[in-house]
Amino acid sequence: MTDYGNVIKYIQLPTQRALELNYLLIAPSAVHHFKDVKHLILLNEAVMVGSIPLLVFGLKKQKRQNQLWRLILPFQMLFILLLFSGFMGITNFNTFFIKFHYLFFSNMDWLFDPRTTPIILLMPERFFTVLFGLWLGFTLIILLLIWGWIKLMLSIFFNKTRT
């Protein structure tokens, strides 16, 4: 479990420059894959953090210009698309997982041999299925909260104009 924690720290923290495992063997190809994963995770985190101010600015601008109504359909469509594709991803996760790796990685370093890289035994397919489900759930909740806020603001706006 210590080595599992070291992998997670390495992937998540930009300051962690080297992957160091204390107890388990790790093949050079696996180290390379974890480095590729680290780059993707850090890029994702940077995009997410950078998107928050843009989202807030955009929502405030649309509210100020009384244009929030234009966002209802895109948020509904995005929610439905994520719900449908997420359901498809979870019900056929093995195929989804393999296609994801072919799409995002230009090599086959993601195919681990448990004899040379036993850390993979701590991360079976079910582990990644649960992670995907959590990501999907949090993303759908965030979309619902934003959509609900938009609908609340519109209802307040229309109630003000009626009185």
N, C-alpha and C positions, 0 to 999 in steps of 0.2 A: 504493500500500500504506500510505502514511502516513495518508491520509484514511480508509482502512479501519480502521486502528488507532484513529484519533480517534473513529470511530463506535462501536467496541467499548468504548473507555474511557467515552464518554458514556453508553452504555446500562448499563454495569456499575457505575460509580462514583457514589455518591450526591453526592459533592462536586463532580462535573463538572456545572455548571449550564447551560452552553450548548454546542450542537453547532457546532464550528468545523471547516470543511474548508479546507485550504490550496490544493488543486489542482482539485478537481471542483466543478461546479455542483450545487446542490441546490434543488429546488423548495420553496416554503413548505409545501405539503401533505406532502412527505416529512419535513421537519423536525418537523411536527406528529405524523406517524406514529412517528418515532423517539422522540418525547417520550412517546407512548402506550406504546410498547414498553418504554421505560425504566421507566415506572410498573409495568407488569406484571412485568418482571424483578426489580425491587427488592422488590415485594410477594412474589414467589415466594421470593426469597432470605431475606426476613424470616420468612416462614412456615417455611421449611426450617430456619433457625437456631433459631427458637423451638420447633419441633417436636422437636428433638433432646433437650433436657432432659425434655420431656413423655414421649417414647418411653422414655428411660432410666428415668425415675421409674415409669412404668407397668409396664415389664418387671420392675423390681426388686420392685414391689409384688405383681405376679402370682407372682413366684418366691417371695417371702416367704410368701405365702398358699397356696403349692402349687397354683396355678391356671394354670400355664403351658399345660397341656393344652388349655385353652379357646381358645388363640390359634392352634393348628395349623390348624384348618379355615379361619378367616378369612385367614391368610397364604397358604394353598394357593389359596383362591378368588381373592384379590387377584393372586397370581402368574399364575394361569391367565387371568384377565380382562385383565391387562396384556399378557401374551404374545399372546393372541388379538387384542386391539385394536391392539397394536403391529404385529403381522404385517399386519393389515388396513391400518393406516396406512402402512406402508412399501410394500406392494405396490400401493397406489392413492394415492400420496402427493399428487398434484396435487389430487384431490378433497378429501382430508383437509385439506390446506393451505388451500384456499379456504373450506371450511366453518369451519375454525378462525378464520379472519379475519372471517368474517361473524358468528361467535359472540362474539368478544372485542373487536371494534372497531365502533363505531357509525357509522363513516363509510367512505368509499372511498379514504382517503388512502394505503392500502397498495398501491394500483395505481400503480406507478412507470413513468414514461416514461424510457427510457434517454437520450433527448436532453436532458431537463431535469434528470435525476438519474442520472448515469452510474454512481454507486456501486453501483447494482443489478446492474451487469454483473459485479461481484466477488462477488455473492451470488445465483447462479442457483438454480433449484429443487434441483439436486443438492446444493448446499451445505446447504440446510435439511433435505433428506432425511438427510444424514450426521449433522447435529446431532440430529435426532429419533432416529436409530438409536443414537447415543452416549448420549443421555438415557435411552432405553429400556433399553439394556444396563446402564448404571450402576444404574438403579432396580431392575432384575431381580436384579442381583448383590447389592445391599443387602438386598432381600427374602430372597434365598436365604441370605445370611449370618445374618440374624436368625432365620429359620426353622431353620437348622442349629444355631444356638446354643440355641434352644428345645428342639430334639430332643436335643441333647447334655445339657442340664440335666435333661430328663426321664429320659434313660437313666441319668444319675448318680443321680438321685433313686430310680428303681426298683431300681437295683443296691444302693443303701444299704438299702432296705427289705427286700430279700431276705436280706441277711446278718445 
